[in-house]
């Protein structure tokens, strides 16, 4: 008899609660070909959004969160609608360069009106191994 494979389907969102006014149209600058996932934390560089980095240059102040995947082939800008206020799922936040999202990052987001909270995903009730 064959083994049964379990496939987890993630139906959750990075957004827990937000109003229409919690989103803002912006340009997201890509340094080259890349793809960013929902939950990616963004910083501001001039009038545009860029990837947030925990340490280093001017992109170390988180001001927005990407709520859907965005990709681009080659360097340049992409028009996006980013979350700039509201409540987000802490466990779905991502720093693109694989740095850890911690309380310091969450506190910095809170300074800009984005509150990161821990959320229990009810969709996992039927699949507790997820």
N, C-alpha and C positions, 0 to 999 in steps of 0.2 A: 504494500500500500504506500502511496506517495505521501510525503510530508506536506502539511498544510502551510502555505506561506501567508504571513500576515503583512498587509500593506497599510501603513498609516497614511491617512489623508488629512493633511493639516488644513483646517477650514478657518483658523483664527486670523486675526488682523492685528497689525501693530497699533491701530487706533482703538482705544477703549471708549472714549467719549470726546466728541468735538462738534462744534457748530460750524456753519458755513463760513463765518467770519474768522475761524481759526486757521484758514488756509490762505496762501498768498501766491500769486503768479510770480515766478522768478526765472532767471536763466541759470542753469547748472553748467559749470565749466568742466569739460573733460580734458585731461592732459594728453590722452591718446585713446585708442580703442579700449573700451571697458564696459562692464555691466554692473550696475548697482542694484541691490535687492531692497525690498520694502524694509523699512526700519533703519536704513543707513542715516547716520547723523551727519548733518551738514553745517558748515560755517560760512561766514560772509567774507568775501574779498572784494572790496570796492562795492559795486552795485550788484555783483553776481554771487551765487552760491558755489561753494567748492566742498570737497571732502573735508570733514573734520579730522584733525590729528590731535592726540592728547598732549604732545609736547612739540616744541619747535616753533616754527614761524607764526605768521599772523592768523593761520587757520585753526587756532586752538581754542576758540570760543564757540561752543555749539549754539546755534540759533534756530535750527529747523530740523525736521525729520522727513525723509522720503517715505511716502505711504504706499508706493507701488514700484515695481521694477522699472528701471530706465537703462537703456544701453545706447551706445554710439560707436560707429566705426570711424576712427581717426579723432584727432584733437578738435575741439570746438565747443560750442554752446548748444544746449537743448532746453527748450521751453518746458517748464514743469510747474506743477501746483504743489507746493510744499506745506506741511503742517507747521505752523508757527505758534500754536497755542492749543490747549486741551490736554487730555489725559491719554497716555500711551502705555503699552505693555512693556515693562522693563526688560523682560526676557526676550523680546523680539527686537531690541535695539542692537544696532551693528555699527562698529567702527570699521571702515573698509580695509584698513591695513592690519586687521586681525588683532588689534589691541583690545583689552578687556574693558567692557562697559562696567563701571563701578559706581559707588555712591557719589564720588566726586563729580563724575560726568552727569549723573542724575541731578545733583544739586545745581550744576552749571546750567542744565536745561531748564530747571525750575526758575532760575533768574530771568529767563525769557518767556515764561508762561507755559512751559511744557512740563507736565507732571508725570513722572514715570512711576508706575505702581506694579506690584507683583499680582498676577492674575492666574487663577486656576482655570484651565481650559476644560469646560464641561464636555466637549467632544471626546475627551480621553476617557470618559466614564466606562465606555464599552471596551476600551483597550488599555487597561492600566499599565501595560509595559511601555507605552509610548513615552 
